Amino acid sequence: MNPTLNADNYRTAIVIGGGPAGLMAAEILSNAGIRVTLHERMPTVGRKLLMAGRGGLNLTHSEAFETFLTRYGARMGSLSDAVEDFSPSALRDWAGSLGQETFIGSTGRVFPRTMKSSPLVRAWLGRLVERGVTIVTRSLWRGWDAGGALLFQAADGSHWTGGADITILALGGASWPRLGADGGWVPYMEARGVTVAPLQPANCGFTIGWSAVFRDRFAGQPLKNIALSHGGYRAPGEVMITAEGLEGGAIYALAAILRDDIARGGSTTLTIDLRPDLSLDALVHRLEQPRRGQSLANHLRKAASLSPVAINLLREANNNLLPDQARILAALIKSLPLRLLATGGIARAISTAGGISFSEVDENLMLRRVPGVFVAGEMLDWEAPTGGYLLQAVLATGAKAARGAISYISR
């Protein structure tokens, strides 16, 4: 149950940021009878959510809750209350209340049956309008003025100040800045003495430094049905060859440890199993079959069922040479090392690591140094792999901040 205020306790709230966390906060606040004004710097709200839904909107994941929480790594304890209060099942019920029934895919991920985000966003905005939420677009938050009032800037460069009983900040991280989140809020937090961990790319691609021949021929092609390994972790799935290196779901699952290793040592090595469905001995047996005049590439294509991009990746990683011995070649296919030179830029990352330290907020996500101001979403210092975990925590922290704000002004 959401906490509610009676008519005698009428209050106002400002929500800054029109992404999922801000929209969820606005919904819960307005449902409690609070008059909400939501500010968004872009011409429309929910832009990143709409983009995320182009390939199928992954809302959450259906795995056991105890396992689900482990996906947040070192921040599991900081996020557990929020995710338990607004759980994956609660998220599915909420989507259903907007007319967006969900289903569980073959990998356990949860999607709307439409597989799109636009119907959900339209229904969500309709609900907010019905509840009296005022949405002000092209309104850029510029911190606080000397008197402590919220400072905003319009598209024409003019400024104005505003205030409310409570404020919820949901400005996102710094990935995909053209969609709205650019990390421009960091200096305003630091000016108030709030500790902010440096924003870094999460769920990002990595630079390898292909040869010109490999890059020009294979950039844009997928490498399917593989498994990546690093530091004792293994991630099955697929990746995309890019002009710079690799990106895609399997590498995103290892992105945090890969990024941190590169930061420590300047580069790191990723291992690819090109045939994870075959044991080493089974692959050796296949490769030992007579070639009968076939080229090695054709033999790999037929005997090992490797795609052209996989075969050429073997060459690329082995100085354009391949061993003839079946066991050595099979071992290379099963454990192909690739040197990662750098982390992809934050502007193209799926999400952001770093942000406001959890030590800077109380149990309700209110800033300890700025009473009455709450924080939600990717502004907080946490990260998670793709698979529904990102959106789940963004929505859950938006709900938690709103409920905390309601409790704060109810006292």
Beta strands, then each sheet from edge to edge (+ up, - down):
strand 1: 12-16
strand 2: 35-40
strand 3: 60-61
strand 4: 102-104
strand 5: 109-112
strand 6: 134-137
strand 7: 139-144
strand 8: 150-154
strand 9: 159-162
strand 10: 166-169
strand 11: 196-202
strand 12: 206-207
strand 13: 222-230
strand 14: 233-241
strand 15: 245-247
strand 16: 268-273
strand 17: 336-340
strand 18: 342-343
strand 19: 351-356
strand 20: 373-375
sheet 1: 6+ 2+ 1+ 10+ 20+
sheet 2: 3+ 5- 4+
sheet 3: 7+ 8- 9+
sheet 4: 11+ 19-
sheet 5: 17+ 16- 13+ 14- 15+ 12- 18+
end
